[in-house]
Amino acid sequence: MRMAAMAVLCVWQHTWVLQGALDHGVQAVPIVVWMLIPATLVSVLLVALYNGKRGPSLKWFFYASYPMHLAILLIF
């Protein structure tokens, strides 16, 4: 019940932000604002499906991905 209430409140808040931007005459609402609602729903779903067990260790993936994404940002 609490998970459903959290999902409803988060989606309502993000819809309110989007509607506020549209009401104030913002012509081009950034894509980030449009992605708030789907991202919220996905995150609530992932939290709801969590079974309490630790997943596989991806420590080395994250150690490697951080410098790699910085190098990509420097290139572009």
DRENDRENDREN-44766 format. One line per 10 residues: number of its first residue (from 1); their letters; for each residue x negated, y, z of N, C-alpha, C. Coordinates in pm, 1 decimal. Atoms other than C-alpha are relative to their C-alpha. Example, Ala and Ser with C-alpha at 12.3 -4.5 7.8 and 13.67 -1.06 7.14 Angstrom:
2
1> AS> -89.0,-119.0,0.0,-1230.0,-450.0,780.0,-90.0,120.0,0.0 | 82.0,-119.0,-6.0,-1367.0,-106.0,714.0,77.0,109.0,73.0
END
This chain:
76
1> MRMAAMAVLC> -81.8,-119.8,0.0,0.0,0.0,0.0,-86.7,126.9,0.0 | 88.3,-117.3,-4.5,-282.0,241.4,88.2,-72.0,21.3,-132.2 | 68.7,-10.9,128.3,-457.8,163.1,-240.0,91.0,64.7,-104.5 | -95.0,-58.7,95.0,-147.1,247.2,-440.5,21.7,147.9,30.5 | -16.7,-140.3,-37.5,-101.2,569.9,-245.2,-122.0,81.5,-40.8 | 121.1,-70.4,39.7,-463.3,665.3,-309.5,-2.1,21.8,-151.3 | -2.8,-12.7,145.7,-422.5,599.7,-682.2,97.9,107.6,-42.5 | -101.4,-99.8,35.2,-106.0,807.3,-701.8,-48.0,140.1,34.9 | 48.5,-132.2,-39.6,-261.4,1096.7,-510.5,-113.7,49.3,-88.3 | 112.2,-40.4,86.2,-578.8,1097.4,-720.4,48.6,38.1,-138.9
11> VWQHTWVLQG> -52.0,-30.9,133.3,-390.7,1086.7,-1050.4,81.2,128.1,4.8 | -78.2,-123.4,-13.6,-152.4,1356.9,-927.6,-91.9,121.3,8.3 | 93.2,-111.2,-13.2,-445.5,1578.7,-828.9,-64.8,33.1,-134.1 | 65.8,-25.5,127.8,-619.5,1536.4,-1164.8,99.0,51.9,-104.3 | -102.8,-52.6,89.6,-294.2,1594.2,-1353.2,27.4,146.0,32.5 | -22.3,-137.6,-43.9,-245.8,1910.8,-1147.9,-112.4,90.7,-50.5 | 114.3,-77.4,50.5,-595.9,2032.2,-1243.3,13.9,21.9,-150.4 | -16.3,-10.7,144.9,-531.1,1959.4,-1610.9,114.1,94.6,-35.8 | -113.5,-87.0,28.4,-190.4,2128.5,-1606.3,-32.6,144.5,35.6 | 40.1,-135.6,-36.7,-338.5,2429.6,-1426.5,-87.3,64.0,-106.4
21> ALDHGVQAVP> 85.0,-52.4,107.4,-599.4,2467.5,-1698.1,84.1,35.9,-121.2 | -85.5,-27.2,115.9,-334.5,2446.3,-1968.3,91.9,119.8,24.5 | -89.0,-111.7,-33.6,-104.8,2691.7,-1787.4,-71.3,134.2,-2.9 | 75.6,-124.8,-1.6,-381.0,2950.7,-1762.9,-53.8,36.9,-137.9 | 35.4,-37.3,135.9,-419.9,2959.4,-2138.8,-132.7,-52.2,-48.7 | 125.4,57.0,46.7,-731.0,2749.6,-2169.2,29.0,-74.2,-130.5 | -28.3,57.4,130.7,-735.5,2662.6,-2537.6,-67.0,-136.1,-18.2 | 73.4,124.8,17.8,-999.4,2391.7,-2533.2,-38.2,-54.6,136.7 | 29.3,62.1,-128.5,-985.7,2184.0,-2218.3,-114.9,-98.8,-21.6 | 115.4,89.2,19.0,-1320.7,2005.4,-2178.4,39.8,-146.7,9.7
31> IVVWMLIPAT> -29.2,143.1,1.3,-1322.2,1631.9,-2244.5,-14.5,-61.1,139.0 | 19.1,51.6,-136.2,-1440.2,1578.0,-1886.3,130.2,6.9,78.0 | -127.5,-14.2,-71.1,-1107.8,1706.9,-1756.1,99.0,-105.8,-47.9 | -90.8,102.0,53.5,-916.0,1471.6,-1987.4,-38.8,-139.4,48.6 | 45.2,132.1,-42.3,-1127.5,1178.8,-1866.0,18.1,-25.3,150.1 | -16.3,17.6,-144.1,-1050.6,1236.3,-1497.1,104.0,-107.1,33.6 | -107.6,92.8,-33.4,-726.2,1037.4,-1498.9,-38.3,-144.6,-32.0 | 40.7,139.2,23.7,-853.0,721.8,-1675.8,-114.4,-45.1,91.5 | 111.0,36.6,-88.2,-1173.5,729.6,-1469.8,49.6,-28.5,141.3 | -57.1,22.7,-133.0,-969.9,755.9,-1150.7,70.3,-134.0,6.1
41> LVSVLLVALY> -71.5,127.6,1.1,-750.6,463.0,-1247.4,-95.6,-118.4,-3.9 | 98.5,107.9,6.2,-1051.7,247.2,-1334.3,-69.6,-16.7,133.9 | 70.0,11.2,-128.4,-1227.8,330.5,-1008.5,90.5,-57.9,108.4 | -92.8,56.2,-98.6,-918.3,255.3,-800.5,18.5,-149.6,-25.5 | -12.8,141.7,33.2,-879.8,-75.2,-985.5,-122.8,-78.0,45.5 | 121.5,68.8,-42.9,-1243.4,-168.3,-919.7,-6.7,-14.1,151.7 | -0.4,8.7,-146.6,-1208.8,-88.8,-549.3,102.7,-102.8,45.9 | -104.5,96.1,-37.8,-887.2,-292.7,-532.3,-44.5,-144.0,-25.2 | 44.0,135.4,33.6,-1057.7,-593.8,-693.1,-124.6,-44.6,76.6 | 120.4,34.8,-74.6,-1360.5,-586.1,-461.4,32.3,-109.2,101.3
51> NGKRGPSLKW> -28.4,114.7,-87.6,-1380.6,-916.2,-271.7,-85.2,-2.8,126.2 | 79.8,-5.5,-121.6,-1626.5,-812.3,0.5,-135.2,-68.3,-9.9 | 128.9,67.6,17.4,-1920.4,-1010.7,-140.8,-93.4,86.9,-82.0 | 100.4,-75.7,72.7,-2241.6,-857.7,-263.5,-22.0,-61.5,-137.9 | 20.9,46.5,136.7,-2294.7,-880.0,-637.7,-146.0,-27.8,-27.6 | 139.8,28.8,34.6,-2611.8,-967.9,-825.2,-87.2,124.7,15.0 | 92.5,-111.2,-17.8,-2916.4,-755.0,-758.6,-44.4,53.7,-135.6 | 41.0,-65.7,124.6,-2979.5,-508.1,-1041.4,-106.1,105.6,28.5 | 97.1,-99.1,-44.9,-3259.8,-327.3,-861.8,-97.1,40.1,-109.6 | 100.6,-32.6,100.8,-3512.6,-349.0,-1144.5,61.6,68.1,-121.0
61> FFYASYPMHL> -68.6,-70.1,108.4,-3257.7,-241.1,-1404.2,10.0,148.6,31.6 | -13.6,-140.4,-37.5,-3194.8,80.7,-1212.6,-135.3,69.8,12.5 | 134.6,-57.3,-4.1,-3566.2,134.6,-1149.7,-48.6,36.7,-139.7 | 43.6,-25.7,137.1,-3624.9,116.0,-1526.3,89.4,101.5,-70.5 | -91.8,-86.2,74.8,-3314.7,302.5,-1642.6,-17.2,147.8,33.5 | 13.9,-140.8,-36.5,-3385.0,623.0,-1451.3,-109.1,70.5,-81.2 | 100.8,-67.2,83.3,-3718.2,709.4,-1620.0,33.6,-6.2,-148.8 | -36.0,9.8,141.3,-3581.9,586.1,-1953.9,101.9,107.3,-38.6 | -98.5,-101.3,36.1,-3282.7,820.4,-1943.4,-62.0,139.5,5.5 | 68.9,-129.0,-1.0,-3511.5,1111.1,-1848.0,-80.8,18.7,-127.6
71> AILLIF> 76.2,-9.0,124.9,-3732.8,1032.5,-2148.3,92.9,29.0,-117.6 | -96.0,-25.8,107.2,-3426.9,1026.1,-2374.4,47.6,144.8,5.3 | -41.7,-140.8,-11.7,-3314.4,1362.7,-2237.7,-110.2,95.3,-47.3 | 109.5,-83.6,45.1,-3658.8,1506.8,-2304.6,-12.3,-0.3,-152.1 | 9.5,10.3,145.7,-3653.3,1381.6,-2662.9,108.0,81.5,-68.7 | -111.0,-72.0,62.5,-3313.6,1529.2,-2740.7,20.0,131.7,69.1
END
